[in-house]
Amino acid sequence: MCVNRFTTCLALTLCLPLLAATSLTAQDVPSQNTAERQPTNPDMIGNQTPQQFRYKAVEKQELNYLLYLPKAYDADRESGWPLMLFLHGAGERGNDLARVKIHGPPKLVETDPDFPFVLVSPQCPEDQTWDTSALSRLLDDVTVRLNIDTDRVYLTGLSMGGYGTWNLGIAEPQRFAAIAPICGGGELLDILLVPAAQRAALQNLPVWAFHGGEDTVVPVDESQRMVAGLKRLGSKNVKLTIYPDAGHNSWTQTYDNPEFFTWLLQHKRDGQAANE
């Protein structure tokens, strides 16, 4: 689902360093469990005893993405630029970045040179779903390398990307000025059992969800229960728009509506009123 004319649409790769892979024979591959069997303390028999498991993970995270810079982008502008992170649906997964331009903001910027956001549109690898850790690190990288106003970072996505929007927004509510999940859903328990340190940030996070009333791919109650969960939590700025006659494609109406982008830009992180 992605942007152009004075568009700077770059296919970049975020590659977080890891261990280099080498060719190993079967004999060279270490056992996944290198622990040795230990003698059992007789006092443990018949009792529950406190134990601890510790594992150090070494992971590689890599995302290809499209980057759009507004035609007026100025790397030295004092106020920085608003950033939108867009998450596509399941049909656009793979290694062909052109597919990311099929729907949503990446499609819009191809014909709208006045799109006011720096737009980051990653591509989810084939047969995977959105990884919140990788997305978080991508944002870390982009906000350091580009002139971004970190109080105006917005998150939106459709279908599988709607699920990714809910997941990342709930996991890191303190990062975003507003989120807009479209025809998605999420884990209600992540809202109801949000860590105390993030509770206030999630309560204050502006959320505008969208769904088609006739959606047979992702039922509308997926969005309804997430919105209900936020209201139960005490969220102060959450709303749901249902298009009664729309099926799964509720994103075209949403992204074609200028009011949607105006609403986003009205918000800054921590409930501040935006000046632009």
C-alpha distance (Angstrom), angle and dihedral (degrees) to the residues before:
residue distance angle dihedral
M1 . . .
C2 4.78 . .
V3 5.21 161.5 .
N4 3.97 162.4 -61.9
R5 4.01 170.9 157.7
F6 3.83 102.5 71.7
T7 3.79 80.2 12.8
T8 3.72 117.8 137.1
C9 3.77 99.7 -153.9
L10 3.75 108.3 172.8
A11 3.75 127.9 -179.4
L12 3.76 103.1 -141.1
T13 3.74 134.2 169.8
L14 3.76 124.8 -136.3
C15 3.76 104.9 -154.5
L16 3.79 117.0 177.0
P17 3.80 110.4 -157.8
L18 3.81 121.5 -104.3
L19 3.73 142.5 152.5
A20 3.79 113.9 -50.9
A21 3.79 114.3 -116.1
T22 3.79 117.1 -118.0
S23 3.79 133.6 -172.3
L24 3.78 110.5 -97.8
T25 3.75 131.9 -177.1
A26 3.78 118.7 -133.3
Q27 3.81 88.5 -101.5
D28 3.82 91.4 53.5
V29 3.81 95.9 53.6
P30 3.81 109.7 99.3
S31 3.75 120.0 -133.6
Q32 3.80 112.5 -96.5
N33 3.77 88.8 -130.3
T34 3.79 109.3 51.9
A35 3.79 94.5 167.7
E36 3.78 117.1 119.7
R37 3.76 124.9 -135.9
Q38 3.78 109.2 -99.5
P39 3.79 129.2 -152.1
T40 3.80 110.7 -95.5
N41 3.78 117.4 -116.2
P42 3.83 106.0 -127.4
D43 3.82 89.1 -138.4
M44 3.83 88.7 65.9
I45 3.78 94.3 61.2
G46 3.79 110.8 103.6
N47 3.83 92.4 3.7
Q48 3.80 138.4 93.3
T49 3.80 110.2 -122.2
P50 3.82 129.9 -174.9
Q51 3.80 113.6 -105.4
Q52 3.81 136.3 170.8
F53 3.80 132.3 -144.4
R54 3.79 117.9 -158.3
Y55 3.79 126.6 -175.1
K56 3.80 129.1 173.0
A57 3.79 111.4 -148.4
V58 3.79 123.9 -154.3
E59 3.79 110.3 -161.7
K60 3.76 139.5 177.0
Q61 3.78 118.8 -144.8
E62 3.78 121.7 -172.3
L63 3.80 131.0 167.4
N64 3.77 129.9 175.9
Y65 3.78 112.4 -148.7
L66 3.76 145.9 171.9
L67 3.78 117.5 -119.6
Y68 3.78 122.2 -159.3
L69 3.79 121.8 -170.4
P70 3.82 117.7 -167.0
K71 3.79 114.9 -112.1
A72 3.81 89.6 -112.4
Y73 3.81 93.4 48.8
D74 3.78 111.4 145.1
A75 3.77 118.0 -171.6
D76 3.79 89.7 -156.6
R77 3.81 100.3 46.3
E78 3.77 106.6 131.6
S79 3.80 97.3 -137.8
G80 3.81 96.6 49.7
W81 3.80 125.8 -139.5
P82 3.81 132.1 -77.8
L83 3.80 113.1 -110.4
M84 3.79 128.6 -149.7
L85 3.80 121.0 -161.7
F86 3.82 109.6 -158.0
L87 3.81 123.1 -164.6
H88 3.80 117.7 -161.4
G89 3.80 128.3 -149.0
A90 3.79 132.0 -97.6
G91 3.80 94.6 -87.6
E92 3.80 93.2 65.2
R93 3.80 97.8 55.1
G94 3.80 120.1 120.4
N95 3.79 136.5 63.6
D96 3.82 101.8 -60.5
L97 3.80 106.7 98.0
A98 3.80 91.2 -167.8
R99 3.82 87.4 73.9
V100 3.79 89.9 64.0
K101 3.82 87.5 67.5
I102 3.81 94.1 61.7
H103 3.81 96.7 91.6
G104 3.77 142.4 12.3
P105 3.80 130.4 8.1
P106 3.84 94.7 -16.4
K107 3.80 86.9 59.6
L108 3.80 92.6 45.3
V109 3.79 96.4 53.0
E110 3.79 90.9 56.5
T111 3.81 87.4 74.1
D112 3.81 103.6 20.0
P113 3.81 112.8 74.0
D114 3.80 90.0 177.6
F115 3.81 96.6 62.3
P116 3.82 99.9 140.2
F117 3.81 100.9 -148.4
V118 3.75 135.7 78.6
L119 3.79 96.8 -120.2
V120 3.80 123.6 -148.9
S121 3.81 113.7 -172.6
P122 3.81 113.5 177.5
Q123 3.79 124.1 -168.0
C124 3.77 118.6 -129.2
P125 3.83 112.5 -134.7
E126 3.80 118.8 -109.4
D127 3.81 116.1 -79.7
Q128 3.81 92.4 10.6
T129 3.79 135.9 101.9
W130 3.78 128.0 -138.8
D131 3.81 113.0 -63.0
T132 3.80 109.5 -147.7
S133 3.80 92.1 -157.9
A134 3.81 93.0 54.8
L135 3.81 91.8 45.6
S136 3.78 90.9 50.0
R137 3.80 91.9 51.9
L138 3.79 90.7 46.9
L139 3.80 89.2 55.8
D140 3.80 90.4 47.3
D141 3.79 89.5 54.6
V142 3.81 97.3 44.8
T143 3.79 95.8 45.9
V144 3.80 90.3 53.5
R145 3.80 97.4 45.4
L146 3.81 97.3 42.7
N147 3.79 133.7 50.5
I148 3.80 96.7 -100.3
D149 3.79 128.9 163.1
T150 3.80 98.4 -133.6
D151 3.81 90.1 -159.3
R152 3.81 88.8 63.5
V153 3.79 105.7 53.0
Y154 3.81 113.8 135.7
L155 3.80 131.3 -167.3
T156 3.79 128.6 -155.7
G157 3.77 138.2 153.5
L158 3.79 143.4 158.2
S159 3.80 133.9 -123.8
M160 3.83 104.9 -28.9
G161 3.79 84.3 9.6
G162 3.80 88.4 53.3
Y163 3.79 87.8 58.3
G164 3.80 88.9 47.3
T165 3.79 89.9 50.7
W166 3.78 92.6 52.8
N167 3.81 92.2 45.4
L168 3.79 97.2 48.2
G169 3.79 94.2 39.1
I170 3.80 92.0 53.1
A171 3.81 93.2 42.5
E172 3.82 93.7 50.7
P173 3.81 108.8 19.1
Q174 3.79 91.0 152.8
R175 3.82 90.5 65.9
F176 3.81 99.9 59.8
A177 3.79 136.4 69.3
A178 3.83 90.5 -157.2
I179 3.80 140.1 -19.3
A180 3.80 132.1 -147.6
P181 3.83 117.0 -166.5
I182 3.81 114.8 -170.7
C183 3.83 123.7 -156.7
G184 3.78 91.3 -21.1
G185 3.77 139.7 111.9
G186 3.75 140.9 -160.9
E187 3.78 149.0 -167.2
L188 3.79 108.8 -55.6
L189 3.81 91.5 -161.7
D190 3.81 89.4 63.0
I191 3.80 87.0 63.9
L192 3.78 98.3 41.4
L193 3.82 93.2 44.9
V194 3.80 97.8 37.9
P195 3.83 110.9 154.0
A196 3.79 113.3 -97.1
A197 3.81 91.2 -118.9
Q198 3.83 90.5 60.2
R199 3.78 99.7 36.7
A200 3.80 97.2 94.2
A201 3.80 92.7 45.6
L202 3.82 91.3 52.3
Q203 3.79 91.8 46.2
N204 3.81 89.8 53.6
L205 3.81 97.2 42.4
P206 3.83 111.7 112.0
V207 3.81 109.7 -128.7
W208 3.79 127.5 -174.7
A209 3.79 112.2 -179.6
F210 3.80 126.3 -171.7
H211 3.80 133.2 -162.0
G212 3.80 141.8 163.1
G213 3.77 114.9 -114.5
E214 3.82 90.7 -141.1
D215 3.81 96.5 45.2
T216 3.81 109.0 142.7
V217 3.82 95.2 174.3
V218 3.80 98.0 57.1
P219 3.83 109.7 13.0
V220 3.78 115.9 -128.4
D221 3.80 91.1 -120.2
E222 3.83 87.7 72.1
S223 3.80 88.7 71.0
Q224 3.80 93.6 36.0
R225 3.77 94.8 57.7
M226 3.82 92.7 47.2
V227 3.79 91.3 51.3
A228 3.80 90.5 45.4
G229 3.81 89.0 51.0
L230 3.80 92.0 53.1
K231 3.80 91.3 49.1
R232 3.78 89.6 49.7
L233 3.81 88.0 52.0
G234 3.79 89.3 53.8
S235 3.80 100.3 -104.1
K236 3.77 110.7 176.1
N237 3.80 102.2 -157.3
V238 3.79 114.0 34.2
K239 3.79 128.5 126.4
L240 3.79 139.3 165.7
T241 3.80 126.6 -146.2
I242 3.80 115.1 -159.6
Y243 3.80 118.8 -167.4
P244 3.83 99.9 -149.3
D245 3.80 97.3 -152.5
A246 3.80 99.5 34.4
G247 3.79 123.7 107.0
H248 3.78 123.9 -158.8
N249 3.80 93.5 -43.0
S250 3.77 100.7 80.2
W251 3.79 91.8 135.0
T252 3.82 99.3 77.8
Q253 3.82 92.7 60.8
T254 3.77 90.3 44.9
Y255 3.79 99.7 48.9
D256 3.82 92.3 40.4
N257 3.80 89.9 58.4
P258 3.85 112.5 91.7
E259 3.80 88.4 -158.0
F260 3.80 88.9 69.1
F261 3.81 93.7 61.7
T262 3.81 91.8 41.0
W263 3.80 88.8 54.9
L264 3.79 91.8 51.6
L265 3.79 93.5 50.3
Q266 3.79 91.2 50.2
H267 3.78 88.6 70.7
K268 3.76 133.6 73.7
R269 3.76 127.5 -178.2
D270 3.82 116.8 -76.7
G271 3.77 92.0 22.3
Q272 3.78 97.0 -68.2
A273 3.79 117.1 154.2
A274 3.79 112.1 -113.1
N275 3.79 117.9 -121.8
E276 3.77 94.6 -151.9
